[in-house]
Amino acid sequence: MGNLMWQVLVQALIVLFLVVAVAGLAVGVGLIVSSQKTVQLFHRVNRWISTRHALKSIEVPRDTDRWLHRYQRWVAGAFVLGV
């Protein structure tokens, strides 16, 4: 049963990789060609997916000094491991 789940997971990841690769290739070709329809599509998608809204929670400043001092060894270990 575990082996079957592993095979299904690997196949799903391969399909996901291929879909993302094809989408990336299409965007790359669209940037190279840069026709008026491609520019209109990018503007339409830019209005649909708001990066300003997605990054809003990241822009809020947070005080991390107390947390860093409390867990300084864990943070240093994560830094050394490159996490």
C-alpha positions as CSV (number, residue, x, y, z in Angstrom):
1,M,0.0,0.0,0.0
2,G,2.8,2.4,0.9
3,N,4.6,1.6,-2.4
4,L,1.5,2.4,-4.4
5,M,1.0,5.7,-2.6
6,W,4.7,6.6,-3.3
7,Q,4.2,5.8,-7.0
8,V,1.0,7.9,-7.2
9,L,2.8,10.8,-5.5
10,V,5.8,10.6,-7.8
11,Q,3.5,10.5,-10.9
12,A,1.5,13.4,-9.6
13,L,4.6,15.4,-9.0
14,I,5.9,14.6,-12.5
15,V,2.6,15.7,-14.1
16,L,2.6,18.9,-12.0
17,F,6.2,19.6,-13.1
18,L,5.3,19.2,-16.7
19,V,2.3,21.5,-16.4
20,V,4.3,24.2,-14.7
21,A,7.1,23.7,-17.3
22,V,4.7,24.1,-20.2
23,A,3.2,27.2,-18.6
24,G,6.6,28.7,-18.0
25,L,7.6,27.9,-21.6
26,A,4.4,29.7,-22.8
27,V,5.2,32.8,-20.7
28,G,8.8,32.8,-22.0
29,V,7.7,32.6,-25.6
30,G,5.1,35.3,-24.9
31,L,7.8,37.5,-23.5
32,I,10.1,36.9,-26.5
33,V,7.3,37.5,-29.1
34,S,5.8,40.4,-27.1
35,S,2.9,41.0,-29.4
36,Q,0.0,43.3,-28.5
37,K,-2.2,40.3,-27.5
38,T,0.5,39.0,-25.2
39,V,0.8,42.3,-23.5
40,Q,-3.0,42.5,-23.1
41,L,-3.0,39.0,-21.6
42,F,-0.3,39.9,-19.1
43,H,-2.3,43.1,-18.1
44,R,-5.4,41.0,-17.6
45,V,-3.7,38.4,-15.5
46,N,-1.9,41.2,-13.5
47,R,-5.3,42.6,-12.6
48,W,-6.6,39.1,-11.7
49,I,-3.7,38.1,-9.5
50,S,-2.9,40.9,-7.0
51,T,0.7,40.8,-5.8
52,R,0.0,43.8,-3.6
53,H,-2.7,41.9,-1.7
54,A,-0.5,38.7,-1.5
55,L,2.5,40.6,-0.1
56,K,0.5,42.8,2.4
57,S,1.1,40.4,5.3
58,I,4.9,40.4,4.6
59,E,5.2,44.2,4.7
60,V,3.9,44.5,8.3
61,P,7.0,45.0,10.6
62,R,7.3,42.6,13.4
63,D,9.5,42.7,16.5
64,T,11.6,39.5,16.4
65,D,14.4,40.4,18.9
66,R,12.7,38.7,21.8
67,W,12.0,35.5,19.8
68,L,15.5,35.4,18.4
69,H,17.1,35.8,21.8
70,R,14.9,33.1,23.3
71,Y,15.6,30.6,20.5
72,Q,19.1,31.7,19.5
73,R,20.6,28.2,19.4
74,W,17.8,26.9,17.2
75,V,18.1,29.8,14.9
76,A,21.9,29.4,14.7
77,G,21.5,25.7,13.9
78,A,19.0,26.4,11.2
79,F,21.3,29.1,9.8
80,V,24.2,26.6,9.7
81,L,22.1,24.0,8.0
82,G,21.0,26.5,5.5
83,V,17.3,26.1,6.2
